[in-house]
Amino acid sequence: MVKMVAVEFGCTVAVLFSLLIIGKADVYIVTIEGEPIISYQGGVDGFEATAVESDEKIDTTSESVTSYARHLESKHDMLLGMLFEEGSYQKLYSYQHLINGFAVHISHEQAETLMHAPGVKSVERDWKVKRLTTHTPQFLGLPTGVWPTGGGFDRAGEDIVIGFVDSGIYPHHPSFASPNIDPYGPVPKYRGKCEVDPDTKRNFCNGKIIGAHHFAKAAIAAGVFNPSIDFDSPMDGDGHGSHTAAIAAGNNGIPVRMRGHEFGKASGMAPRARIAVYKALYRLFGGFVADVVAAIDQAVYDGVDILSLSVGPNSPPATTKTTYLNPFDATLLSAVKAGVFVAQAAGNGGPFPKTLVSYSPWIASVAAAIDDRRYKNHLTLGNGKLLAGLGLSPSTHPNQTYTLVAANDVLLDSSVVKYSASDCQKPEVLNKNLVQGNILLCGYSFNFVVGTASIKKVSETAKSLGAIGFVLVVENVSPGTKFDPVPVGVPGILITDVERSMDLIDYYNISTVRDWTGRVKSFKATGSIGNGLTPILHKSAPQVAIFSARGPNIKDFSFQEADLLKPDILAPGSLIWAAWSPNGTDEPDYVGEGFAMISGTSMAAPHIAGIAALIKQKHPRWSPSAIKSALMTTSTTMDRAGRPLQAQQYSETQAIKFVSATPFDYGSGHVDPRAALDPGLIFDAGYQDYLGFLCTTPGINSNEIKKYTNSPCNYTMVRPSNFNSPSITVAHLVKSQTVTRRVTNVAQEETYVITTRMSPAVAIEASPRAMTLRPGASRKFSVTLTVRSVTGSYSFGEVMMKGSRGHKVRIPVVAMGYQR
């Protein structure tokens, strides 16, 4: 059946055909003409302007905002109702605040119809996102250098609301408890609501947790949502969301107890900050952009100050060429326009170049560092050899050795055919009489890599069979396999080096007496396991973690390099202890636990979100770009020993080695919270600056920019390298180019001397060489880059501004010369 209808939309009348649904349905994100609330400046009869100036919050309680929001939603419903028969589509969300559009579940044919409907700007099929998976407050100097300036840890982050778009939260964790003494008061600026747990009927909020929503309509429409596993509520069914929230804003001094040992006290970066939960990620499938955009839209509407995003796309959007322009990044641009600071994980695709999943200048893209705490252990063999390994475990009895028995040699006869028992996941297939009182040797199989086997289960197997401890042996390893220490309650160690593993296997085979069938007659190999519970503190920290995504940044999905440095900054992201959800299955070694120690840029981003909250608390009127500038210009490129930062990299044999790090590894450097509170100068930028960056980037169509921003292009910036970021990047330097920057003094009157340095292939010069700025004053300076020799590789350098009152402002410079 074909139905002919007349459609009136905007000022256009057209006759369109609505097709019967045929073929598979998908979720599509649709943007339409007309300004969203954040940029509507009036012009529609009966509706007052709702636009805000750059970096201002929306007053969502005003009649003008609520009535215009209803108007936009009715337009969405009218368009769909006129195009399609009732029941042939399902609208999932109306987006009104940051972008004007909706998410809808329709067939491919209906999507084609929508694409050609008057007033429709874009129709994009939804795509998936993934998670980018506490000693760090001390490592970063917060207790002594930062928290006292805000009134101590019990005031650090007071009344700042951090929104987390993640996998939810476990509200009963002590890291999120509301204090009995000095309880939280109301935060009038925050208007978020709290969902009720459908099982317990308890509210998710408690004063510390101030808002809790979940978004799953796109996941449900895609047929992948399982409420019994994923929880149809803000409850964290994964662990990831609780972990990130605790890193940024968890309570101070929470004992981290596991397996009978206390690993220290956990604390968030801003322990007095409030937590607002916007669950849009799920344990089995990750998430969908339509749900994530709805979560961000709601968070900004509710009034969060900071957004922490440990989420990135699985792959580039199907219909978008430009990295900066898609519904996700466009929504974040509007969030920043509304005064919200956004920290996003840079991605876990390192150490390979161009692996970033966070591209845009309005976002703080965070790389992951290894901090100074390392856990190591060792196995001592009866022949005197000492084998290094990983194992967060107690030692075997001092001055005593124990017999080693391999799992394959202690099988119960009936189980030989049924199971491969070497990974020690099934205690019922092993002979308890032969294991009891001995050290059990197990093999690290591919099952551990895919998560169907766990070190936790090996520990449980050893304990249930009465073993003194266990050794897990890696006999072969895939390139890039990452091993993290796991806390266990019995002595245990993972031998990760294949050569050391072969030493152990050779010793065991030589020492073990067998009959002619291969059956063991007597076990003669012995050994002992060391204490792996005490961390070793290294002065070589911080270092860039192997998995942390690397630059250069790209401007499109043809991997053309951008005139914008990414990542922006480096923060701790390796082996981070924080809260965990007992329901969580994201990490098989921490199932049922209250804490987990995991790694990823997912862990680095909330460090920056929490530190940004401390800056926002001290400087409440600062824009998101001012906060980002303060973090970047005060960061360090030196480690604790005063040497240049190093980055983990793979050697030719796929072993991990250390190389000199560059801005493509760490951005501006490793965060220094104490210095960031008092940066001296800031490089500020607003909405018009971001538009100028987009408009002057070659290859971006101005119509595409207008489609996503509702704004005409402004070309006064001339080149994207002139965007006022606290870094300089010229990806294609021909002969000579001059870039300009504008700094604003946020301290007392000060005179700054400007110096530059650059690797020899590119000459660098700054003008003027000195300038004096009064409080609040702004001044421009220029930096000229000139090609000296064409090397086919990037040159790195910096501009340093040293103030007469002690402030030091440093920005990285990156350029590749193409022609002299």
N, C-alpha and C positions, 0 to 999 in steps of 0.2 A: 504494500500500500504506500502511495506517495501522497503526502498532505501538503497543500499549498497554504502558506500563511503570509500575512503582511506584518513586517517587523518594523517598529519604530524604535530607534536607539540613537542617543545623542540627538542630532538634528537630521538623521538620515532615515528615509523610508525606502525599504527594498522588499522585493519578493524573493523568498528563499525556499528551498526544498529541505524538508526534514526527512531524513532517511530512517527506515526501520533498522534496528540494531542488527548488524550481521558481523560475525567474526568476534575475536577476543576483546574484552574490555580492559582498559588500563586507566590509571590515574593520570590526569593532565593538570598542569598548573597554567592558568589562563590569566593574562593581564589585559585590562581594557582601558579605553580612553577615559580621562577624568582624573583629577588629582586625588591621591590619598589624603588622609587627614593631616599628615605632617607637612604637606606642601600646598594644601588648598588655600588659595588667596582670594577666594570669593569669585563671583561671576555667575553662579547658579541661583536663579530666583528663589528667594525664601531661605537661603542658607548663608549664614555669615562665614567669614574667613576663619580657618582653623590653623593656618600655617604657623610654624614656630621659626624663630631665627636660629641660625646654626648654633648647636650645642645647648639648646633649650629644651626643657621637658614639656610634653603635651599635658594640658590640663584636661584630663579625660572626664572629669566630673561636670564640665561646663555643658550647658544646654546646646551650644553651637556644635560641640564635638559629638555629643550623643545623637543629635538629630541628623547631622551629616553622615554619621556612621550608618544610621538606619536607612538613609537615602541611598547610600552606596550598595548596601546589601539588597535593598529592594530592586535596584537596577540589575544586579547579578541574577536575582531570581527571575526577573522579567525577561531577560535575555534568554535564559535557559528554557523558561516556560513557553516562549514564543517559537523557539527553534525546534524543541523536541517534545514528544508526547510524554505525559506524566507516567512515571514508572520506568521509562527507558533510560534514565540517568540517575545518578546520585551525587548531589552536591555535598562535599565533605567539609569545606571551610570557606568562609568569606574573609578575604584579607582587605582591611579598610585602613589600617593605621599607618603602615610603612610602605605598602604597595597596594594598588587598587586592582583586585582580581579575586580569583577563587580557585579552589581545587575541586575537580569533578571526576567521577568514575564513569567513563563513556567508552564506546567502541571507537576503533580507528576511523571508521566512516563518519561518525559524529564529530570527531576531532577535526577532520577535513572540513566539515560544514562550519564549525566554529572558526577555523582559520580564515575563512572567506566572509565571515559575518561582519557587517559594518560596526565600527567601534571596538573591534577586537585587535589588540596590538600584538600579542604573542600567545602561542599555544605550545607548551613544552611537555613532553611525556616525563612523568616523574622518574627520578633515578635514585639509587640507593646510596646511603652513607654508612660509614663504619666508625667504631670506636678507635681512637688512636692511643691504643694501649701500650719518732720523726725527728730525725736528727737535723733536718735541713734548716729549721729556724736558727739553731746555734751556728751552723756552717755559714749562714747568710748574715749573722751578726744582729739578728732582730732583738733578742732579749736585752742586750746591753746597749745597742746603738740606735734602735728605732722605737721599740715599744715604750721606753721611758719618755720619749718626746710627746707621746700621745696619752700619757697618764698611766703607763704600765700595761701589762698584758690584759688586765681586766678592763681596759678601755680601748685597746687596740682594734680599730675598725668600728667603733661605736656608731650606731645608726646608719651605717653603710649597708646597702642591700646588694648581695651578689647573686645573680641568677645563674643557674646551672642547667644547660640543655644537655641532658645526659640520660642515664638509665634509671633515674629515680633516686630514692634515698631509703635507708633503713632507719626510721625515725626513733627507734628505741635504743640506738647506740649511745654510749656515754659521751662520745665526741659531739653529739647534737643535743645533749640534755640542756634544759633551761635551768639556770642556777637558782638554788633556794635563797641564798644570800644575794642581795643586789639583783633582783629579777629584772628582766627586760621590760621596758615600757613600750607604749605604742610608737609606731613610725608613721606619722600622718601622711607623708608623701607617698607611701606604698599602699596600693589599693588592691593587691592580689587576694585571691580567695584560697581556701583550703578544702580539698576534697576529703571525703570521709572514707575510711577503709571499708569496702563492702563486706568483708568477713568479720572484722571486730567491731564495726560501727564507731571506731575511734577516729577523732580528728587527727590529721597528719601534722598539724602545727602545734607549737608549744612555746612560742616566744622567740626561741632561737631559730627554729624553722618557721618562717613567717608567711610562706605561700607554697602551695603544692598542687600541681595540675599534671595531667597526663594527656598525651596526644597520640592516638593510634588509628585514626579513621582511614588513613591511606594504607596502613598495614593490614587493617581488617578488610578493606576493599580488595587488596592484593591476595587475600586468602592465606596469609602467613601468620596471623596473630592467633596465639593459643592462650586464652585467659588463665588456664590452670598453671601454665609455665611462666608466661610473660607478666601476669598480674594486671588486671583491668583497673589499675589505680596507680598512684605515684610510688608504690612499693618497689624497691630495687630488687629485681629478680636476677641481677647480673653481678653486682659488686662494684662495678666501674664507677657508677654515679656517686655512691657513698664515699668511695676512695677520693675522688676529685673534690667533692664538697669538703671533706675533712682536711685535705691539703690546704685549701684556700682559707677556710673559716672554721675549722674544727676547734673545739674547746681546748684550752691549754692544760698541759700536765696530765694527760690521760695515760695510765700505765698500759704498755703494750705487752700483754701476757699471752704466751702460747707455749704449749707443751711443757708446762711447769717452769718456764723461764721468763723473766721480764727483760725485754730487749730495749728498755728505755721508756721515756715519756713522749707521747705524741702531742703535737700542737699544730693548729693551722697558722698560716701567715698572719691573718687578722682574726684572732680568736674571739673578739667581741662582735664581729660583723654578723649580720643576719643572712640566712640562707633561704633563697626562693627556688623551688624545684619545678622544672619544666621537663617532665619525662617524655622523650621522643625516641629513645634508643632501647633496643630489646636484645635479650641474650642470644637468640638463635640466628637472627637475620640482620641485626644492625638497626637500620631505620630508613625512612623515606624523606626526601626533601620536602614534600608537601606537609608532613607532620612537623619537621624541624622548623620550617618557615612559620607555621602556625604557632609553634612554641615561642619563637623569637618575637613575633608580632605581639603575643600576649604578654611576654616579659616586659617589653618596652611600654606597652599600654599600662601595665601594673605599676611601673615606676622603679625598676631596678636601676642601680647606679653602674654596675659592672656586669658584663656577661662573660662567662667562662665556657668555651666551646672546645671540648676534647673530641671533636667529630670532624670528619672530612669525607669528600666524595670517594666512592669506590672507583669511579672512572669519570672522564669528562662528560658533561651533559651532551646528549645526542645532537641537539640542534644549535648549540651555542659555540661559536668559534673563539670568542674572546674570553680569557680567563676571568676578567673582572666583571663581566656582564652576564648574569644569570639570576634567577629568582632568589637564590641563596645570598650571593654577594650584594645584590641590589637591596635586599631586606636589611642586611648589615650596614650598608651605607646610610639608609634611613635611620637605623638605630643610633649610629654615631651622630647623625644630624640632630637627633633628639637628646644628645648629651650622654650617651651610654658608651663607656669604654669596653672594647671587645678584645679579649685575648683568645687566640685560637692555636691549637696544636699545629705545628708545621708539617707533621707527617712522619711516618716511620719507615720510609723507603730508602734510608741511607745504607751505606755511605756513598751511594751512587749519585752523580750530578743530575740536576733537574728533576728531583723526586718530590718537590714540595707540593702540598695540597692546599696551601694558604697563600694567596697571591696579591691581594688588594692593598692599596696604601692606607685605607681607613682601618685596617685590622692590624693588631699586634701579633705577628706570627712568631711562635716560640719554639726554639730548638731545645734539645735535651742534653744535659751535661751529667757526667759522673761526678758525684761529690767526693769528699775525702774519706768516706767510710767504706772499707772493703772487708769482706768476710772470706777467710781462707781456712783450710784444714789440711791434714796430711794423714796418710796411712803408712805405718812403719811395718815392713815385712820382716819375717824371721831371718832373712839373709842380710839384714842391716840396711836395705834400700829404703829411702824415704820418698814416697810418691805424693806429690801435691794434688789437691782436689778441692771440691766445694762441699760444704756440709755444715749447716747451722745446727750443730748437735753437741751434746755433751761427749766427753771422751770415755773410752773404755777405762777400766780400773787402772790407775797408774802402776807402772812397773810390772805389768802382767801382760802376757800375750795369750791369744786365743786361736783355736783351730779354725782354718778357713774351709768352708764347704760350699761348693757350687750348686746352684739350684738344680741343674741338669743331672747332678750326681746323687740327689736325695729325693728323686721322684718316687711316689707310690706306684707300684707296678701297674695298677689298673688305669692310671692316668696318662701313660706314655703316649698313646695314640691320640687321645682326645685333645690335649692342650699343648701349646708351647709354653713351658713353665718358666723359662729363663728370666722373664721380666718380673717374676715374683708378685703377680697381681692376685693369685689364687692360692691362699694358704692350704686349702683342702687337698691340693694335688701334691704337697710336699710331706715328707716323713718327719714328723715332729721329733721322734727319738734321735734322728741323726742331726737335726738342726739345733736342738736345745743346748744352750750353753756355748754355742759356737758363733762365728761371724759368717753370715749368709752372703754369698757372692751372687749377684744378679746381673743380667745384661740389659743395657739401655737400647731398646728397640725403637722402630719407627712409631710404635704406638704412643710413646712418650711425646713425640713431636706433634702428633695429631690430637693428643689429649685423651685418648682412650685408656692410657696408662698414666699413673702418677707416682711421684716419689712418696707422696703421703701414703699411698696404698702399699708400697714396698715396706715403709716403716711399720704400718699396721700388720702386714704379713709377718715381718720379723718378730714383732712383739707377741703376736698370737701364738707363734711357734716356740717362744721362749729363747730366741736368739739373743746373744749379747749385743749384736749390732748388725749392720749390713754394709756392703760395698756395691755400688752400682758402676758397672764397667762400660765405657764407651769404646766399642771396637772399630766402628767406622762412623764417619760424620759427614753430613751433607755440608757443602760450602755455605757459610753464613749462619749455621746453627748457633743460637745464643743460649748459654746455660746460666741460670740464676740460682743462687743458693736458696734452699727451702728449709724452713725450720721443722725439725723432727724431734720426737720425744726420746728416741733411743739413739745410741751412737751410730752415725751413718755418714757416708762420704760418697760423692760422685767423682770418679776419675775421668776428667774430660779430655785429657791429652791422650791421643791414640797410642803414641809411643810408650807412655807410662802404663797404659792399659795392657799393652803387649808384654811389658816387663812383669806385670802382675800375673798374667795368664801363663807366661813361660815358667815363672817360679812355681805357680800352683801345679802345673802339669809335671814338672820335674820332681816335685816333692810328693805327689800323690801316687800311691802304689795301687796298681790295677791287676786284675787277672786277665787271662787270654781273651775274654769276651769284652774287655773294657770296663767291667764293673769294678768299682773302688773296693779294694781290700782294706786300706787304711789311709786316713787323711793326715798328712804330715806337715802341710803348709800352715804357717802361723802368722799372726799379725796383730796390730793394735791401732786404734783410731784416736786421733788427737782431739783437742777441744776446739770446736769451731764457733763457739758462742760469742767470743770477744772480738769486736771489730778492730782492724788496724787502721789508723788514721794516716793518710798519705799527703805529703806536701805538694805532690804533683797535681793535685786537684785545683780547680775543675778541669775536666777534659771533655771534649765533644764525644758523645756516645756513638757507637758504631751504627746504631739503627736510626739516628736522628737524620731527617731528610735534609738534603743539601741543595744549595743554589747551583747555578744562577736561576733567578726567577724567570718565568716565561709569561709572555703577554697573550699567547693564543695556543691552541692545541695542535698547531704545527710545530710547537716548541721553539718559536722565535723568541730570542732573549729580550727581556724588558729593561727599560732604563729605570729600574727600581730595585733596590737591594732587598732580598729576602733570604733567610729569615731575618727578623728584626733584632732578636735578643736571645740569649742563652740562659737557661735556668735549670735547676736540678730536676732530673727525670729518670734516673737509674737507681733501682733498688730502693724505692721510697716506701717506708712504712706508713700506713694510714688505715682508717676504718674500712671495714668490709661488711657486706651483708651476709648473714648466715644462709640466706636463700641463694647466694650468688654461685654461679657455676662458670664464670668467665675464666677462672684459673682453677684447674682440677686439684691442685695442691692445697687450695684454701677453701674447699667446700666445707660449709658448716662452721667456718671460723669467724671471729670478730675483727681480725686484723689481717692484712696481707701486705707483702713487700713485693711490689711489681714495678715494671719499667715501661717507659714510653713517653713520647712527647705529650701524651694525655696527662701525664703527671707533671710535666713542666708548665703547661698552660695555666693550671690553677695556682701554681706558685706566683706567677705574674699577676693573675687576677687578684690574689690576696694582697700582694704588695701594692698594686694599684689602688686597692681599697684604703690602705694606710695613707697613700699620697692624697687621695680624694678627701679623706678625713681631715688632713692638715690644710689642704687647699681646695675647699669645697666648690669654688667658682672656676676652677681650671677645666678647660675643654678636654675631651678624650685625647686629642693630638698633643696637648701640653703634657698630659700625664705620660703618654708614650715617649715624647721627647725627653722628659726627665729621666725615664728609665734607660733610654738608649745612650744619651750623651754622657752619663755618669758611670756607665758599665766599664768593666775592666777586660783587657786582653792579656793579662798576666795571671799566672797561677800563684798558689800560695808561697811558692819558693822564689817568686819574682822572675820567672822565666816566661817567654811567650807561650800562649795556650797551644796545646796539642790536640789532635783529633785522632780517634781510633779509625783505622783503615785496614783493608785486607791486603796481606802480602800475596806474592805469586802462588804460595802454597795454601792460600785461604786462611792462614793463621792471622790473628789480630796483631797489628803493629801500630806504632804511633808516628804520626807525621805532623809537620807544622800546620797549624790550623789557619784558615783564611776567613774573611767575612762571609764567604759562601757557606761556611760551617757554622759560624756563631753570630752572624749579623754584625751588630755594633760591639758585642762582647758579652761577658757574663754579668748578670744583674748584681748591683751593689745597692741594696735598699737604703742604707744610711745616707749615701751620697745623693740618691734620687729624691729624697725629701727636700733637698736644698741644692738644686742644680745650677743656680745663678742665672743662666739664660735658657730660654726655651725656643724651639722652632714650632710655631703655632700654625695650624691650618684649619680651614673650615670647609663647608660644603662646596662653595664656589671654587676653592682650590682643588678639591677632588674632581669636580666637573672639568676644570681646566686640564688636569692630568689626563682624563679620559679623552677629551676632545683633541689634544695635541699628540696622542699616541698614534703613530702611523698604523694604518690598517683597520682602525675602528670606524665604522660608518656612523655619521652623526645621527642618522635616523634610529640606529640601534641604541645609541646613548639616550636619545629622547624617549624611546620606547620604555626604557627602564627607569629613567630619572624624571620624566615629565618636564625636562628643562632644555632650552635651546643651548647650542654650543657657544663657548666663550674661548677664543683662541689667543687671548692676550699673554698667556704663559709661553707661547711660541714653541717650546719643546717640553716633553714630559720630564726631562732631567732638571728643569727649573722648578718642579714641584717642591714645596718647602719642607722636605723631609730631613731628618737629622742623619742623612747619609747622601752620598753622591754616586750615581752610577751612569756611565755612558757606555752602552754595550757596543756601539759602532762608532768609534772616534775617528773622524777623517780630518787630518791635518791638525786643526786647533779648534777648541770650543770653549766658550765661557759660560758658566752657569752661575745663577744668583741664588742667594739665601737671605732670609730675613730672621733676625733674632730679636727676642723681647726680654728685657731685664726684669726678673721677678725677685730681685734682691735689692740691696742698697746700691747707691751710685758706685760704679766700678769701671776701671780701665782694663781692657783686654788686649793682650798682644797675640797676634795671629801668626802661627808658624805652620809650615806644611812639610810633608815628606812623601815620597812616592818611589816605587821601584824604577830602575833606570830607563826602561823603555818609554816611559811617559814623563814629560816635565810637568811640574805643577807650580802655580803661583797664585797667591791670594792678595786681594786688594780691598780695603786698605790693610796695612800691616798692624794697625792698632786703632782702637776706637773706645770712646768713653760713653757710657750709657747711664742716664738717670733712672731712678725707679720707675718701672712701667713703660720706659721708652723703647722704641724699636729702631733698628738700623739694618740696612742691607750691606752685604759684602759679596764679592764675586770671587770665583775660583776659575782660573784658566788652565786647561789641560792641553798639552801639545805632544803629538806623536814624535818620538825621537827615533824609534826603530820598530818595525813591524815584526812581531814575534809569533803571532798566532795564538797567544795566550793572554789571559787577563793580567793587568798590573794592579797592585794594591797599594794603598797609602792612607793618609789621614790628614785632616785639618785639626790643629790643636789651638784652642783659645784659652790662654791662661790669664786669670783675673788678678787684679792688685789686692783683692781681699781673700784670695786663696781658692776661688772657684776654678775648676778645670772642666772645660767643655770639649769633647772630642767627637768628631764624626768620621766614619770610614769613607774612603774614596775608592771606587772600582772602575776601571776602564780597559777596553781592548782597542788598540790602535790598528786601523785598517789601511791608512795611507798617510805618508809623510807630507 
